[in-house]
Amino acid sequence: MQVIQLLESNPLVTRLDDDESLAVAVGAQLIDRFTDGVWLVRLESVADPAKVLEAVAAVLGVPEDSNRSLAFSMIETLREKIRLLLLSHCVHLPAACAQLAETILRACPEVYILATSHQPLNTSSGKCYRGAGKSGE
């Protein structure tokens, strides 16, 4: 799969479609590489861009702490982890997803992100992949 090859050398890959099942299939093939797991974050029901961070933190089980920002707590949770985050259905939240991805990737060098969206996430470190479906990858 070309998307797997892209993930091996790029911390962020955006699959240019919204097919969550293909992203999950990629995650399953890479499960051995990510010792702290592959985590699926479904964003289709998140309408407010300000809630993207909360949705990701909830899936990761980031504890709330009134003395810290949620972003700081999430970074602390992820910092020493080797994980793949699957951000599904970013199409209606591209700027918020891009901003969160940049924040995570700057602070957490062993975290990789595979996003699904109909348009690229505009980040400095991302690559895009337009797959041909299950048989064409």
C-alpha positions in Angstrom: 0.0 0.0 0.0 1.4 3.4 -1.0 -0.2 5.1 2.0 1.8 2.8 4.3 5.0 3.8 2.6 4.0 7.5 3.0 3.4 7.0 6.7 6.8 5.3 7.1 8.5 8.6 6.2 5.9 11.3 7.0 4.3 11.9 10.3 1.0 13.1 8.7 -0.7 11.7 5.7 -4.1 12.8 4.5 -6.1 10.2 2.6 -8.1 12.3 0.1 -11.5 10.6 0.6 -13.7 10.0 3.6 -13.5 6.2 3.6 -12.9 5.4 7.2 -12.7 1.6 6.5 -9.6 2.0 4.4 -7.9 4.1 7.1 -8.8 1.4 9.6 -7.4 -1.3 7.3 -4.1 0.7 7.1 -4.0 1.0 10.9 -4.6 -2.7 11.3 -1.6 -3.4 9.0 0.6 -1.1 11.1 -0.5 -2.2 14.6 2.8 -3.9 15.3 4.8 -0.8 14.5 2.8 1.4 16.9 3.4 -0.2 20.3 1.0 2.2 22.1 -1.8 1.5 19.7 -3.8 2.7 16.8 -6.5 5.1 17.9 -9.6 6.0 15.7 -11.1 9.4 16.3 -14.4 9.8 14.5 -15.1 13.5 13.8 -18.2 13.3 11.6 -20.5 14.4 14.5 -18.2 17.2 15.7 -19.7 20.4 14.3 -17.7 23.0 16.2 -14.0 23.3 15.2 -13.3 24.2 18.8 -14.4 20.7 19.9 -11.9 18.8 17.8 -9.3 18.8 20.6 -12.0 17.6 23.1 -13.0 14.7 20.7 -9.4 13.5 20.3 -8.7 13.9 24.1 -11.8 11.9 24.9 -10.8 9.0 22.7 -7.2 9.0 24.1 -8.5 9.0 27.7 -6.7 12.3 28.5 -7.7 13.2 32.1 -9.1 16.6 32.7 -7.0 18.8 35.0 -8.3 22.2 36.1 -4.6 23.4 36.5 -3.7 22.7 32.9 -5.1 23.3 29.5 -6.5 20.3 27.7 -3.9 20.7 24.9 -1.1 20.5 27.4 -2.6 17.4 29.1 -3.0 15.7 25.7 0.7 16.5 24.8 1.8 15.1 28.1 -0.2 11.9 27.5 1.2 11.5 24.0 4.8 12.7 24.4 6.5 9.4 25.0 4.1 7.2 23.1 4.4 5.5 19.8 0.9 5.8 18.4 -1.0 6.2 15.2 -4.0 8.5 15.3 -6.7 7.9 12.7 -8.6 11.2 12.3 -11.7 10.2 10.4 -14.0 12.7 8.6 -11.9 15.8 8.8 -13.6 17.2 5.7 -15.8 19.8 7.6 -13.0 20.7 10.0 -9.8 21.0 8.0 -8.3 24.0 9.7 -9.0 22.7 13.2 -7.6 19.2 12.3 -4.5 20.7 10.7 -3.8 22.9 13.7 -4.2 20.0 16.1 -2.1 17.8 14.0 0.7 20.4 13.9 0.5 20.8 17.7 0.8 17.1 18.3 3.5 16.4 15.7 5.7 19.3 17.0 5.7 17.9 20.5 5.4 14.2 20.0 7.9 12.8 17.5 6.7 9.2 17.8 3.1 10.0 17.0 1.8 9.6 13.4 -1.5 10.8 12.0 -3.5 9.4 9.1 -6.5 11.7 8.4 -9.4 11.2 6.0 -10.7 14.3 4.2 -11.7 15.4 0.7 -9.1 18.1 0.8 -5.6 18.3 2.1 -4.9 19.4 5.7 -2.8 22.5 5.1 0.3 21.7 7.3 4.0 22.0 6.7 4.7 18.4 7.5 1.8 16.6 5.7 1.6 14.5 2.6 -1.6 13.5 0.7 -2.6 10.3 -0.8 -5.4 9.8 -3.3 -6.1 6.0 -3.3 -7.9 4.1 -5.9 -9.8 2.0 -3.4 -9.1 -1.3 -1.8 -7.8 -3.1 -4.9 -5.8 -0.1 -6.2 -3.8 0.6 -3.1 
